[in-house]
Amino acid sequence: MTSTHEMKKRVEEIYAVRGRGDIEGTLALLGENCTFRIVGNTRMAPFSTETGGPAFRQAITQLINDWDLSGMRTAGIYADEDHEVVVAHREGEVRHIPSGVRFRTEFIDKIHFSGGKPVKIVEFLDTLQVAETSQMIRVA
């Protein structure tokens, strides 16, 4: 079982490395079979579909290449040692790198652990803001 302290520390490490735009460093901190999805409409696929393996690596790489989160800060981390899960609240400024668009936002990550590393990441964010900014979808 992963301790509360270890889970919180690992999440902060992931956010620090991710904030520097370090793809390989971020992936090294995650479990080998980690999955990821953003909670949202299927029109945001592949991000709104749980991905693992090569698709996971591709999704994380694209997110880090496209979204600068260096202006985000952790507002709170809540860990449940018995269920090996962390819920982290982040807030601050995000920059969409391709367009240069910046905006203030908040999001929540729910991170499941096994063997000391994250094995499942579910992210809750303003999907409309992300989809419009990245031009994944256009709202009439």
RAQUI-V955049 format. One record per residue. N is the residue number from 1. RES is the residue in three letters. PHI is phi in whole degrees, -180 to 180 (none if undefined). OMEGA is omega as a letter, one per 30 degrees, with the letter a starting at -180 (none if undefined). Layout:
# RAQUI-V955049
n = [N | N]
res = [RES | RES]
phi = [PHI | PHI]
omega = [OMEGA | OMEGA]
This chain:
# RAQUI-V955049
n = [1 | 2 | 3 | 4 | 5 | 6 | 7 | 8 | 9 | 10 | 11 | 12 | 13 | 14 | 15 | 16 | 17 | 18 | 19 | 20 | 21 | 22 | 23 | 24 | 25 | 26 | 27 | 28 | 29 | 30 | 31 | 32 | 33 | 34 | 35 | 36 | 37 | 38 | 39 | 40 | 41 | 42 | 43 | 44 | 45 | 46 | 47 | 48 | 49 | 50 | 51 | 52 | 53 | 54 | 55 | 56 | 57 | 58 | 59 | 60 | 61 | 62 | 63 | 64 | 65 | 66 | 67 | 68 | 69 | 70 | 71 | 72 | 73 | 74 | 75 | 76 | 77 | 78 | 79 | 80 | 81 | 82 | 83 | 84 | 85 | 86 | 87 | 88 | 89 | 90 | 91 | 92 | 93 | 94 | 95 | 96 | 97 | 98 | 99 | 100 | 101 | 102 | 103 | 104 | 105 | 106 | 107 | 108 | 109 | 110 | 111 | 112 | 113 | 114 | 115 | 116 | 117 | 118 | 119 | 120 | 121 | 122 | 123 | 124 | 125 | 126 | 127 | 128 | 129 | 130 | 131 | 132 | 133 | 134 | 135 | 136 | 137 | 138 | 139 | 140]
res = [MET | THR | SER | THR | HIS | GLU | MET | LYS | LYS | ARG | VAL | GLU | GLU | ILE | TYR | ALA | VAL | ARG | GLY | ARG | GLY | ASP | ILE | GLU | GLY | THR | LEU | ALA | LEU | LEU | GLY | GLU | ASN | CYS | THR | PHE | ARG | ILE | VAL | GLY | ASN | THR | ARG | MET | ALA | PRO | PHE | SER | THR | GLU | THR | GLY | GLY | PRO | ALA | PHE | ARG | GLN | ALA | ILE | THR | GLN | LEU | ILE | ASN | ASP | TRP | ASP | LEU | SER | GLY | MET | ARG | THR | ALA | GLY | ILE | TYR | ALA | ASP | GLU | ASP | HIS | GLU | VAL | VAL | VAL | ALA | HIS | ARG | GLU | GLY | GLU | VAL | ARG | HIS | ILE | PRO | SER | GLY | VAL | ARG | PHE | ARG | THR | GLU | PHE | ILE | ASP | LYS | ILE | HIS | PHE | SER | GLY | GLY | LYS | PRO | VAL | LYS | ILE | VAL | GLU | PHE | LEU | ASP | THR | LEU | GLN | VAL | ALA | GLU | THR | SER | GLN | MET | ILE | ARG | VAL | ALA]
phi = [none | -88 | -72 | -55 | -60 | -63 | -65 | -62 | -61 | -63 | -62 | -64 | -63 | -60 | -63 | -65 | -68 | -63 | -64 | -85 | 78 | -89 | -64 | -64 | -64 | -64 | -62 | -66 | -86 | -101 | -64 | -56 | -109 | -62 | -120 | -146 | -159 | -98 | -70 | 176 | -62 | -64 | -66 | -95 | -60 | -87 | -67 | -91 | -115 | -62 | -121 | -140 | 58 | -60 | -67 | -63 | -59 | -63 | -65 | -64 | -61 | -65 | -62 | -69 | -69 | -98 | -126 | -88 | -106 | -64 | -90 | -90 | -132 | -84 | -86 | -175 | -130 | -121 | -118 | -117 | -63 | -63 | -103 | 50 | -137 | -122 | -118 | -119 | -107 | -123 | -151 | 143 | -99 | -116 | -124 | -82 | -60 | -60 | -99 | 80 | -68 | -120 | -157 | -88 | -158 | -137 | -152 | -123 | -112 | -112 | -121 | -94 | -112 | -156 | 63 | 87 | -129 | -64 | -121 | -156 | -123 | -119 | -114 | -112 | -150 | -76 | -64 | -64 | -59 | -65 | -64 | -69 | -62 | -85 | 60 | -68 | -139 | -119 | -101 | -74]
omega = [l | a | l | a | a | l | l | l | a | l | l | l | l | a | l | a | l | l | l | a | a | a | a | l | l | a | a | a | a | l | a | a | a | l | a | l | l | l | a | a | a | l | l | l | g | a | a | l | a | a | l | l | a | l | l | l | l | a | l | l | a | l | a | l | a | a | l | l | a | l | l | l | l | l | l | l | a | a | l | a | a | a | a | l | l | l | a | l | l | l | l | a | l | l | l | a | a | a | a | a | l | l | l | a | l | l | a | l | l | a | l | a | l | l | l | a | l | l | l | l | l | a | l | a | l | a | l | l | a | a | l | a | a | a | l | l | l | l | a | none]
